[in-house]
């Protein structure tokens, strides 16, 4: 018996994986928004669900033996079903190169999208958060990506000469409406991808450190994610306590590495998620953002849960809300250890 499962998991992906990740302002190695990484735990989950439904004792994936995805798929699968068997053709069969895969596809009449003649297409991975590109001329980090490679974004040079403004409503750290119109998580991403992509936003060209030990050059398009990261930090800047915000920033690189390396289903990621989600109770309000030729600029933010006090922050008379003389003792106490060291010549 042969069965094919074709499932629409876009809403689950956005709601249960992408949005929780962005509550942490997650970014790997300072740049990568983890578009491929965050999709893998969902795929592993669905594979195990189907295996359980059909009584299968094994799953298979098409990840290479050099990449991160083999780790992500298998760690997720083992976390959800410890006794599952894994079949990995790139590692186990004689299909361990892209050219061998192309030859096999041609021999068996399998169409390969975007194949150019006999040459291999870019290695691409697309989901509703991003699309990635590897291989071909990108294997030399000195080569600039070909303009016709990009599929979701126009170049900043060709983006409209007039800025696009959006107002994003946040509730518990998640975007729930755009310009006053309510949207589901997937609808938010779909709309932001379209609008931001048209404004040349979301392109990335990086060399990253893979979990298996090598460096890899990849290009990514993440229009919605680029806007989401910027605007989420903006609403948090109003609503989060300073030490809570700083603690989140300290823990974020660890959280990002857990996702990148395939540990979404690990107890430590779940523990961090509980803390992250608890921090978002008061992350409510509205952010106004300007999109223009590849740039995302926050131009306004407001919240009923704002900790910003204009009476204290003002450079004008504050009516005694803040006693500036208190700063003198505060400064001297914080300088004490440095003054002692200076007197000792250290």
N, C-alpha and C positions, 0 to 999 in steps of 0.2 A: 504494500500500500504506500502510495506517495501522496503526501499532503503538503500544501503550500499555505503558509500563514502570511498574509499581508495586512499589517495592523497600522492604524493611524494613532501614533503615540505622541503627537505634537503637543497636545494639551498637558498630558502627564509629564512630558519632558520639561516644559516651561514651568509648570506649577511645582513639581516635586524635586526638580534638580537645578534648573537654571536660576529661578528666583531665590531659592535658599542660598545658592552660591553667591549671588550678587548682594545679599544682605551682609555678607562679610567683606564686600569690596575686593573680591578675590582677583588677584593678578599674579601670574607666575614669572619669576625672574624680572620683575619690574615692567613687563610689557604684555605678555601673552594672556588673553582672556579665557583660555581653557575651553575653547569651543569644541574641540574633538574630545578632550579628556572627560568632560562632564556628560557626554552622550554614552560613554561605554558602560557605566554602571546600569543604566536603563536597559541597554541591549542585553547585558548579562542577566538582568532580572527577567526579561521577557523570554530569553532562551531557556532559563531554568523553569519558568512557568509552563512553557510549551512541552519541555521534556517531562515534567510531572503530569501534564494533561494526557500525553500520548504514551506514557510508560517507557520513554526512551531512557537508555542508560548512559548516553554520551551526547555531547554537543560539539560543534565544529565552528571554527572561525577562519577568516582569510588573512589574518595579520601576519606580517613578516617576522622572521626570527631575529631581526635586528632592531625592531621598533618597540615602542611603549605599549601599543594596543594589545599585544599578546599577553602582557602582564596584567593590564586592566581587565580584559575579558575574563581571564582565568582566575585572578584574585577574587573578582566579583562572583564568579560561578562557584568557586570553592567555599566562599563565605556563605552563600545562600543554599548550597547543597554539597556538603563535604565529600560525598561518595561519587560525584559525577566524574565521568571520563571525558577527556578533552582530545579531540583530533585536530591537529594543526598541520595542514598540508604543506605550508612553506617550510616547516621544520622536518616533516616526516616523509614527504613525497619528493619526486624529482621535479618540483615546480618552485624552485628557490630563486627565481629571478623574474623580473618583469618581462623580459624577452621570451622566456619559456612559457609564461602565462599567455602572452600575445599569440605565440605559435600554437598553443593548445586551443585558444579561442578560435583562431582562424581555421584550424583543422576540423573543429566541431561546429562551425557555423555560428559561433557566439558573437554577437555584435559588441563592439567596444566603443563607448561614447567618446567623441572628440579625438579619435585616432586620426593621425595625419600620415597617410600613406603607410609605410612600413614602420615609421618611428613610433615610439611609445608616447602616449599622451602624458600630461602631468598626472601625478598621483594626487587625486582630489578626494576630499571628504566633505560632504555637505550635510548640514542639518538646519533647523530653523534658527539656530544662534549664529552659525558661521559657515564659511567654506574655506578649506585649506588647500594649499598647493605645495607639492614637493617634486623633486626629480627634474629631468631634462637640464636646461641651462642653470637651474637654481642650485644644482649640485656644486657649482663654483660660486662661493660667497661674494666674488667680485662682480659677477654679472648682474646687471639691473634686470628686473622682471620685464617680460614683454607686455606691452600695454594691452594687447588683445587676450592676455591670460585672464585678466580680471573679469568677473561675471556679474557681480552684485553692485559695484560702485563705479561711478564715472570718475575720471581723474579730477583732482581739485582744480586743475587749469580749465577744465571744460564744465565745471559746475556752474550753476546760475550765478549771475552777478548781483542778485538780490538775496538777502538773508531770509531764512525761514525761521519763524518763532513758534515754539510749542510751549504749552503749559501742561505739566505732568502732575497728577494728584497721587500722593503716597498715602498708604494705610498700612501700618505695622511693617514698614520697610519695603513694601511692594508697590509698584505702579498699578493703580486700579482704573485710571482714566486719563485720556489724552484730550486736551482742549475741551474738558467738561463731558466728554462722551465715555461712558464706562466700557471697559474691555476686559476680557479674560487674559491670563498671562500670555498665552500663545498669540492672541490678537494684538497685544501690546508689542510683542517682538516683531510680528509680521508687519505692523504699521510702521514701527520705528526703522526696521530694515529698509523699507521702501523709501521713506522720507530722508533718512540719513544717507543712504546709498546714493540718492539723487543729488545730494550736496557734497559728494566726494569724501564722505566720512567713513572710517573704519578699516582702512588698509594698514597692513603691518608686514614688515620684512625683518625677520630676526634669525639669529643663530641661537639655538637653545640647547640645554644639556639634557639629553635623554636619561631615563632611569637606568637603562642598560649600560651606560657608561660613555657613549659617544656623543659628539656634538652633531647637531643637525640643523640645516638651514631650511626654513619654511616661510611661506607667505600666507597671510590670513586676511579675510574680509569679515569684520564683525561690526557692522554699522549700528545695530540696535544695542549691542553690548557696550560699545564705546559711549553712547549717550547714557545708558543706564548706570554705568560706573560713575560718570561725572555728576549726574543729577542726584544719585543716591548719597554721594559724599556731601553734596550741597545741603540736602535736607537733614542729614545727620549733623552737619556743622551747627545747625540751629537747635537741635533737639536732644543731642547726646551730652551727658556730663563729660567734662574734659578727660578725667581718668578712665572712664568707660571707653571713650573714643580711642584713647591712646593704647589701652589694653587690647582692644580689637585690632589695632594696627600692628601691635607686637605679635599677636597670635596669627594674623592673616597669612604670613609667609609659610608657616607650618601647615595651616589649613590648605593653602594652595598646593603645597607639595604633596599632601595626602591625596588630593584630587588628581593631580598630574600623574602620580605614581600608581594610581589604581586602588586606593584604600578608602573609597567612598563608603563601603559597607563595614568598615572597621569600627571597633568600639570607640577608638579615640576620635574619629571624625564625628560620630554620633554625639559624643560628649561635647565637643566643640560646637556642634550645631545647636545643641540645647542652650548653651550660653549665648550664642549669636542671636538666636530667635528671641530669647528673653530680653535682649538689649533693644529690640525693635518695637516694643510696646508703645513708646511715645514718638516713634519716627513716622509722624503723620504731618501732612501739609501739602504745599504746592511749590513746584520749582518752575521758573520760566527760563527757557534756554534758547540761545540763538545758534543756528546752524549755518555756517558759511564757508564754502570752499575748503572743506576738510577739517574745519575747526568746530569744536563744541564749546560754547561760552555760556556759563551760567550768568544770567543778568538779573535774576530775582528769586527770592525764596521767602516763604511765609508759613507759619504754623501756629495753631492754637496751643501747641505744646512747646513753644519756643522758650529757650533759656536765655535768649538775648534780651537784655534790659537796656533800653535806650537811655533811661535816666542815669544809669551807671556808666555806660559806654561813651556818652557824649563828651566832646571836647569843650562844651560850654558849661555854664554853671549847672551843677547837678543837684542843688538843694540839699547838700549834705549827705547824699546817698553813699558817697565814698570819701573817706578821709584820706587825702593824699599824704598827710604827714605820717600815716601808718607805714608807708612804703619805706621810709628811712630805716626803721628797725628791721623790717623784713629783708632789706638789702644787706644790712650789716651782718645779720645772723647767717644769711646764706653765703656771705663772703668770708666768714670766720676761718674756715679751714684753709682757704687760699691765702689769707693774710698771715696765718701762722706759718704756712709753708714758705711764704716769701721771706719772712723774718729769719727762717732757718737756711735761707739760700737754696731752697729746692723748687 
